[in-house]
C-alpha cells in the first residue's frame, strides 16, 4: 500500500515537471516570435512632390553693419550756420551747414579781375604781334622793290661792261649785294616772327592759370555750403556755430569718428561681415550671390552679394585662420539694424523652382532610380525617375513626377 502511494506521488511530480517544461518552451517560442515580428515592423511616411530651390554651399556666422559716412567741409573756416541736429533724418542734397564766406567771395572777385587782365593781355599781345608783322612785311616789300630795281640796273651793266667805267660797275654791284643782304635778313626776320608763337603761348598759359585760380576760388566759395550726398540719419555733430573748422586728414573712413564735422548712417546700405575660414575661402569670389538669415527674422532669407574679401587674416588664440568677407544686402535695408547676428549661405550651385522630394524617397532598383507613388485611391505603384542636384536632404526631380503627387518613404522600425 505504501509503495503504491509513493509511486503515485512520483508520477504526479513527473507530470508537473513535464508540464512546466512544455509551458516554458511555449513561452520561449512566443517571445521569440514577438521579437522577430518587431524587427520587421515597417513605417511609411507620405510626402508631396513640391516646387522649391536646391542649394549647395557653405554657411558662416556674420553680423550686420550699417556703414557710416563722414561729412566734412573741404575748406577751413568759421561755422556760421548749422541747419540740422543729431538724430535727424536728412535727405540727399539737403543743406546741412554753412561757413562764413566773406573771404572766399573776395578771392573770387580778385581771381575774376586777374583772369580778365590775363585775357586782355593776351588780346593786346595778339594785336601787337599783328601790327609788328604788318610793319615787318612792309619793310620786306620795300627792300624787295629796291633789290629788284638795283638788279635791273646792275645786270645790264655787267653784260655791257665795255660801255661803263669799271668803278661805276663795281659801285652798282656793291649796292646790289648790300640790298640783297638786307632783303634776305628782313625775309628771315619776317619768317621767324610769322612762325613764332612763344609770346602768345606765354600769354595763353597766363590766361589758363588765371582761369584755374578763378575756378578754384569759385569751388571754395561753393564749398562754404555743406550738403548731404545721401539720405541718412545724423549720428554726431562735432562743432557749433562760431567755432573754427579745419579740413580733416581722412574723410574715407567707414566707422564713426567724432573728429569729423558730421557723421551720418547710410540708410540705403546694409553690410554683413562674415569671417570665412581659409579652407572655405577658395569658394568665395567677388559678386558671389549669398542668402542671409537673421535671427530677428526667422524663416526669412535676404539676398546679397560679396563686395570685398579682406586680404589680411584673422588669427584667433587657437591658431585658426579666417578672412573677413563683406557682403552687401540687396533688400530689407530698412529692417536690418547694425549689430544684428545672422547666418550666411554662400551659394556654390543652385537649382531654383524645381520639383523636389526627400532623398529617402528614392531607391535604386536594377541600376535605376525609382520611387513608390500613392494615388488618390490609395493604390501604390513604382515609378522610374531622374534626379538632379541634391543638398543631402532633398533632391531635384528632372523627370518622372508631377507637383502634388504623393511619394512614400519606408523606414524599418527596430525595437
C-alpha positions as CSV (number, residue, x, y, z in Angstrom):
1,X,0.0,0.0,0.0
2,X,2.8,2.4,0.9
3,X,4.7,1.6,-2.3
4,X,1.6,2.4,-4.4
5,X,1.2,5.8,-2.8
6,X,4.9,6.6,-3.3
7,X,4.8,5.6,-6.9
8,X,1.7,7.7,-7.4
9,X,3.3,10.8,-5.9
10,X,6.4,10.3,-8.1
11,X,4.2,10.0,-11.1
12,X,2.4,13.4,-10.3
13,X,5.7,15.1,-9.8
14,X,7.0,13.9,-13.1
15,X,3.9,15.1,-14.8
16,X,4.2,18.5,-13.3
17,X,7.8,18.8,-14.4
18,X,6.9,17.8,-18.0
19,X,4.0,20.4,-18.0
20,X,6.4,23.1,-16.7
21,X,8.9,22.4,-19.4
22,X,6.2,22.4,-22.0
23,X,4.9,25.8,-20.8
24,X,8.5,27.2,-20.8
25,X,9.0,26.1,-24.3
26,X,5.8,27.6,-25.5
27,X,6.6,30.9,-23.8
28,X,10.1,31.0,-25.4
29,X,8.6,30.4,-28.8
30,X,6.0,33.2,-28.2
31,X,8.7,35.7,-27.1
32,X,11.0,34.8,-30.0
33,X,8.1,35.2,-32.4
34,X,7.3,38.6,-31.0
35,X,10.9,39.8,-31.3
36,X,11.1,38.6,-34.9
37,X,7.8,40.4,-35.7
38,X,9.2,43.6,-34.1
39,X,12.3,43.8,-36.2
40,X,10.3,43.7,-39.3
41,X,7.8,46.5,-38.5
42,X,7.8,49.0,-41.3
43,X,6.8,52.6,-41.0
44,X,5.6,54.5,-44.1
45,X,5.6,58.3,-44.4
46,X,3.9,60.2,-47.1
47,X,5.5,63.3,-48.8
48,X,4.1,65.5,-51.5
49,X,6.1,66.5,-54.6
50,X,6.6,70.2,-54.3
51,X,8.5,73.0,-56.0
52,X,11.4,74.7,-54.3
53,X,15.1,75.5,-54.5
54,X,18.0,73.2,-54.1
55,X,21.2,74.9,-52.9
56,X,24.7,73.7,-52.4
57,X,27.1,75.9,-50.5
58,X,28.6,76.5,-47.1
59,X,27.5,78.7,-44.2
60,X,29.2,81.2,-41.9
61,X,28.1,83.4,-39.0
62,X,28.1,87.1,-39.5
63,X,27.0,90.4,-38.1
64,X,25.3,93.4,-39.8
65,X,26.9,96.8,-40.1
66,X,25.3,100.0,-41.2
67,X,28.1,101.9,-42.9
68,X,28.6,105.5,-41.7
69,X,29.6,108.4,-43.9
70,X,31.8,111.2,-42.6
71,X,30.7,114.6,-43.9
72,X,33.3,117.4,-43.8
73,X,33.9,120.8,-45.3
74,X,36.6,120.7,-47.9
75,X,37.9,124.1,-46.7
76,X,38.6,125.7,-43.4
77,X,36.6,128.5,-41.9
78,X,34.3,129.7,-39.2
79,X,31.0,127.8,-38.9
80,X,28.3,130.4,-39.5
81,X,25.1,128.3,-39.7
82,X,24.1,124.8,-38.7
83,X,20.7,123.6,-40.1
84,X,20.5,120.0,-38.6
85,X,20.7,118.3,-35.2
86,X,21.8,114.8,-34.0
87,X,19.2,112.1,-34.6
88,X,17.6,114.0,-37.5
89,X,16.7,112.3,-40.8
90,X,18.2,114.1,-43.7
91,X,17.6,113.9,-47.5
92,X,20.1,113.7,-50.4
93,X,21.0,117.3,-51.4
94,X,19.8,118.8,-48.1
95,X,21.8,121.8,-46.9
96,X,23.4,120.9,-43.6
97,X,25.7,123.8,-42.6
98,X,27.4,126.9,-43.9
99,X,30.8,128.6,-43.3
100,X,31.5,132.4,-43.2
101,X,32.1,133.1,-46.9
102,X,33.2,136.7,-46.9
103,X,36.9,136.0,-47.5
104,X,36.1,133.4,-50.2
105,X,33.9,135.9,-52.0
106,X,36.8,138.4,-52.0
107,X,39.0,135.7,-53.5
108,X,36.5,135.1,-56.3
109,X,36.4,138.8,-57.2
110,X,40.2,139.0,-57.1
111,X,40.5,135.9,-59.3
112,X,38.0,137.3,-61.8
113,X,40.0,140.6,-62.1
114,X,43.2,138.6,-62.7
115,X,41.5,136.4,-65.2
116,X,40.1,139.4,-67.2
117,X,43.6,141.0,-67.1
118,X,45.2,137.9,-68.5
119,X,42.6,137.8,-71.3
120,X,43.2,141.5,-72.1
121,X,46.9,141.0,-72.1
122,X,46.5,138.0,-74.5
123,X,44.4,140.1,-76.9
124,X,46.9,143.0,-76.6
125,X,49.8,140.7,-77.4
126,X,48.0,139.3,-80.4
127,X,47.3,142.8,-81.7
128,X,50.9,143.9,-81.1
129,X,52.2,141.0,-83.0
130,X,49.8,141.6,-85.8
131,X,51.0,145.2,-86.1
132,X,54.6,144.2,-85.9
133,X,54.1,141.7,-88.7
134,X,52.4,144.3,-90.9
135,X,55.4,146.7,-90.4
136,X,57.9,144.0,-91.0
137,X,56.1,142.9,-94.1
138,X,56.1,146.5,-95.4
139,X,59.9,146.7,-94.8
140,X,60.3,143.4,-96.6
141,X,58.3,144.7,-99.6
142,X,60.3,147.9,-99.7
143,X,63.6,146.1,-99.6
144,X,62.4,143.7,-102.3
145,X,61.4,146.7,-104.5
146,X,64.8,148.3,-104.0
147,X,66.6,145.0,-104.7
148,X,64.6,144.5,-107.9
149,X,65.5,148.0,-109.1
150,X,69.2,147.6,-108.4
151,X,69.2,144.2,-110.0
152,X,67.6,145.7,-113.1
153,X,70.3,148.3,-113.2
154,X,73.3,146.1,-112.4
155,X,72.8,143.1,-114.6
156,X,72.7,145.1,-118.0
157,X,75.8,147.0,-116.9
158,X,77.5,143.7,-116.2
159,X,76.6,142.3,-119.6
160,X,77.8,145.5,-121.3
161,X,81.0,146.1,-119.2
162,X,82.8,147.8,-122.2
163,X,80.2,150.6,-122.2
164,X,80.6,151.5,-118.5
165,X,83.5,152.5,-116.3
166,X,84.8,149.8,-114.0
167,X,84.4,151.9,-110.9
168,X,80.8,152.6,-111.8
169,X,80.0,148.9,-112.3
170,X,81.7,148.0,-109.0
171,X,79.8,150.6,-107.1
172,X,76.5,149.3,-108.6
173,X,77.5,145.8,-107.7
174,X,78.2,146.7,-104.1
175,X,74.8,148.5,-103.9
176,X,73.1,145.4,-105.3
177,X,74.8,143.0,-103.0
178,X,74.0,145.2,-99.9
179,X,70.4,145.4,-101.0
180,X,70.2,141.6,-101.5
181,X,71.7,141.0,-98.0
182,X,69.3,143.5,-96.4
183,X,66.4,141.8,-98.1
184,X,67.4,138.3,-97.1
185,X,67.9,139.4,-93.5
186,X,64.5,141.0,-93.4
187,X,62.9,138.0,-95.0
188,X,64.4,135.7,-92.3
189,X,63.2,138.1,-89.6
190,X,59.7,138.2,-91.0
191,X,59.6,134.4,-91.4
192,X,60.7,133.9,-87.8
193,X,58.1,136.4,-86.5
194,X,55.4,134.9,-88.6
195,X,56.1,131.3,-87.3
196,X,57.0,132.1,-83.7
197,X,54.1,131.9,-81.1
198,X,56.2,131.8,-77.9
199,X,54.9,135.1,-76.7
200,X,51.3,134.1,-77.5
201,X,51.8,130.8,-75.7
202,X,53.1,132.6,-72.6
203,X,50.0,134.8,-72.5
204,X,47.8,131.8,-73.1
205,X,49.4,130.0,-70.2
206,X,48.8,133.1,-68.0
207,X,45.1,133.0,-69.0
208,X,44.8,129.3,-68.3
209,X,46.5,129.8,-64.9
210,X,44.2,132.7,-64.0
211,X,41.2,130.6,-65.1
212,X,42.2,127.7,-62.9
213,X,42.6,130.1,-59.9
214,X,39.2,131.5,-60.6
215,X,37.6,128.1,-60.8
216,X,39.3,127.1,-57.5
217,X,38.1,130.3,-55.9
218,X,34.6,129.5,-57.0
219,X,34.8,125.9,-55.8
220,X,36.0,127.2,-52.4
221,X,33.1,129.6,-52.3
222,X,30.6,126.8,-53.1
223,X,32.3,124.6,-50.5
224,X,31.3,127.0,-47.8
225,X,28.0,125.2,-48.0
226,X,27.8,121.5,-46.9
227,X,25.1,119.4,-48.5
228,X,24.3,115.7,-47.8
229,X,25.2,113.3,-50.6
230,X,22.8,110.7,-49.4
231,X,19.6,110.1,-47.4
232,X,20.7,109.2,-43.9
233,X,20.4,109.8,-40.2
234,X,22.7,112.3,-38.3
235,X,24.7,110.4,-35.7
236,X,27.1,113.1,-34.5
237,X,27.9,116.8,-34.9
238,X,31.4,117.9,-33.8
239,X,31.1,121.7,-33.9
240,X,28.9,124.6,-33.0
241,X,28.2,127.9,-34.8
242,X,31.1,130.3,-34.2
243,X,33.7,127.6,-34.0
244,X,36.6,127.3,-36.5
245,X,36.5,124.1,-38.6
246,X,39.6,122.6,-40.1
247,X,39.7,120.2,-43.0
248,X,40.1,116.5,-41.9
249,X,43.1,114.4,-42.7
250,X,41.0,111.5,-43.9
251,X,37.3,111.5,-44.9
252,X,37.3,108.0,-46.3
253,X,36.7,106.1,-43.0
254,X,33.5,104.0,-42.7
255,X,33.4,103.9,-38.9
256,X,32.1,106.6,-36.7
257,X,34.7,109.2,-35.7
258,X,33.9,112.3,-33.7
259,X,36.9,114.1,-35.3
260,X,34.7,114.6,-38.4
261,X,32.3,117.5,-38.6
262,X,29.1,115.4,-39.2
263,X,28.8,111.6,-39.1
264,X,25.7,110.0,-40.6
265,X,24.5,106.5,-41.2
266,X,23.9,105.4,-44.7
267,X,20.4,104.1,-44.5
268,X,20.5,102.9,-48.1
269,X,23.2,100.4,-47.5
270,X,23.4,97.3,-45.1
271,X,26.6,95.3,-45.0
272,X,27.4,92.0,-43.3
273,X,30.8,90.9,-42.2
274,X,31.5,87.2,-42.2
275,X,34.7,85.5,-41.0
276,X,35.4,82.7,-43.6
277,X,37.9,80.0,-42.8
278,X,41.0,79.6,-45.0
279,X,39.6,76.3,-46.1
280,X,36.4,77.7,-47.5
281,X,37.9,81.0,-48.8
282,X,38.7,79.4,-52.1
283,X,34.9,79.0,-52.7
284,X,34.3,82.8,-52.3
285,X,34.5,85.2,-55.2
286,X,33.6,88.8,-55.8
287,X,29.9,89.4,-56.6
288,X,29.0,85.9,-55.5
289,X,25.3,85.6,-54.6
290,X,24.6,84.8,-50.9
291,X,21.5,84.2,-48.8
292,X,21.4,85.8,-45.4
293,X,19.2,84.7,-42.5
294,X,18.8,86.9,-39.4
295,X,17.8,85.6,-36.1
296,X,15.5,88.6,-35.7
297,X,13.6,87.5,-38.9
298,X,13.3,83.7,-38.5
299,X,12.2,82.0,-41.7
300,X,13.0,84.9,-43.9
301,X,16.0,84.9,-46.3
302,X,17.6,88.1,-47.7
303,X,19.7,88.2,-50.9
304,X,23.1,89.8,-51.1
305,X,26.4,89.7,-52.8
306,X,30.1,89.6,-51.9
307,X,31.7,93.1,-52.3
308,X,35.0,92.7,-50.6
309,X,37.4,89.9,-49.4
310,X,39.9,91.2,-46.8
311,X,43.5,90.3,-47.7
312,X,44.6,90.4,-44.1
313,X,43.9,87.3,-42.0
314,X,42.3,87.0,-38.6
315,X,44.1,84.5,-36.3
316,X,42.4,83.5,-33.0
317,X,44.0,82.2,-29.9
318,X,43.9,78.6,-31.1
319,X,45.6,79.5,-34.3
320,X,42.6,79.2,-36.6
321,X,42.9,81.5,-39.6
322,X,39.9,83.3,-41.2
323,X,39.3,86.2,-43.5
324,X,36.6,88.8,-43.3
325,X,34.2,88.8,-46.2
326,X,32.0,91.8,-46.7
327,X,28.5,91.3,-48.1
328,X,26.1,94.0,-49.3
329,X,22.4,93.2,-49.0
330,X,20.1,93.8,-51.9
331,X,16.9,94.2,-49.8
332,X,15.5,94.8,-46.3
333,X,17.5,97.9,-45.9
334,X,15.1,99.5,-43.5
335,X,14.6,96.4,-41.4
336,X,18.2,95.4,-40.5
337,X,19.9,97.2,-37.7
338,X,23.6,97.4,-37.0
339,X,24.9,94.6,-34.8
340,X,22.2,92.0,-35.8
341,X,23.6,88.5,-36.0
342,X,22.9,86.2,-38.9
343,X,24.0,83.1,-40.8
344,X,25.2,83.5,-44.4
345,X,24.8,80.8,-47.0
346,X,27.5,81.1,-49.7
347,X,25.8,79.6,-52.8
348,X,28.1,77.3,-54.9
349,X,25.3,75.6,-57.0
350,X,21.6,76.2,-57.1
351,X,18.5,74.9,-58.9
352,X,15.6,77.3,-58.4
353,X,11.8,76.5,-58.7
354,X,12.4,72.8,-59.4
355,X,10.5,69.7,-58.4
356,X,11.8,68.4,-55.1
357,X,11.3,65.3,-52.9
358,X,13.2,63.9,-49.9
359,X,16.3,61.9,-50.7
360,X,15.0,59.0,-48.6
361,X,12.1,58.5,-51.0
362,X,14.5,57.5,-53.8
363,X,15.6,53.9,-54.2
364,X,17.9,52.2,-56.7
365,X,16.4,49.1,-58.4
366,X,18.4,47.4,-61.1
367,X,20.5,50.5,-61.5
368,X,17.6,52.8,-62.0
369,X,16.1,55.5,-59.6
370,X,12.6,54.6,-58.5
371,X,10.0,55.9,-56.0
372,X,6.8,54.5,-54.6
373,X,3.8,56.7,-55.5
374,X,0.4,56.5,-53.9
375,X,-2.5,57.8,-56.0
376,X,-5.8,59.3,-54.7
377,X,-7.5,55.9,-54.5
378,X,-4.7,54.6,-52.3
379,X,-3.1,52.4,-55.0
380,X,0.7,52.2,-54.8
381,X,2.9,52.0,-57.9
382,X,6.6,52.2,-58.6
383,X,7.8,55.0,-61.0
384,X,11.2,55.4,-62.6
385,X,12.5,59.0,-62.2
386,X,15.6,61.1,-63.0
387,X,17.1,63.4,-60.4
388,X,19.5,66.4,-60.4
389,X,21.1,68.5,-57.7
390,X,20.8,67.4,-54.1
391,X,21.6,69.2,-50.9
392,X,21.8,65.9,-48.9
393,X,18.2,66.2,-47.6
394,X,16.2,67.0,-50.7
395,X,16.8,66.1,-54.4
396,X,15.6,67.8,-57.6
397,X,13.5,65.7,-59.8
398,X,14.0,66.3,-63.5
399,X,11.8,63.6,-64.9
400,X,9.0,61.2,-63.8
401,X,6.9,63.1,-61.3
402,X,4.5,66.0,-61.1
403,X,3.7,68.6,-58.5
404,X,1.2,67.3,-55.9
405,X,1.9,63.6,-56.3
406,X,2.5,61.6,-53.1
407,X,5.7,59.6,-52.7
408,X,6.3,57.1,-49.9
409,X,9.3,56.9,-47.6
410,X,9.6,53.5,-45.9
411,X,11.6,53.0,-42.7
412,X,12.1,49.8,-40.8
413,X,11.4,50.2,-37.1
414,X,13.8,48.4,-34.9
415,X,12.9,47.7,-31.2
